[in-house]
Amino acid sequence: MNPRSAIALLFVFAASVSISPLGAQAQRRPRGKVRAMEATSDKAGAHPDTAPDIPASSTITCINGVSETPNVVVSCGITAPGFKGVLKKGETFKTTAAGAITLTCHGVGFMRCDARVDIPPPA
């Protein structure tokens, strides 16, 4: 068998495998969702972010907190089912039930803080 016919045979085999009916039977699994939250504070006051429609117990992570004031640590203030407190950057908490989550910034000066809510897929 010469190299050209071997390549042609390989191409036909690859094409037949790629269009086989096996791929048509695949089902999509439900995936979780992510809700990004951002709260700020400026001269007008605090501007919290609320996620009122979280459908299940979820994991909240404080992503970042910054202030225009030098050397100030900004944390995420969280109010959620089963938790009311402050998370430092990188800390997480798993809520106890579905419900609203509110994010505020804790620190000094004009601030911005970010949090991530990981919502699991439906059962």
Buried (B, 14 or more C-beta within 10 A) or exposed (E): EEEEEEEEEEEEEEEEEEEEEEEEEEEEEEEEBEBEBBBBBEEEEEBBBEBEEBEBBBBBBBBBBBBEEEEEEBBBBBBBBEBEEBBEBEEEBEBEEEBEBBBBBBBBBBBBBBBBBBBBEEE
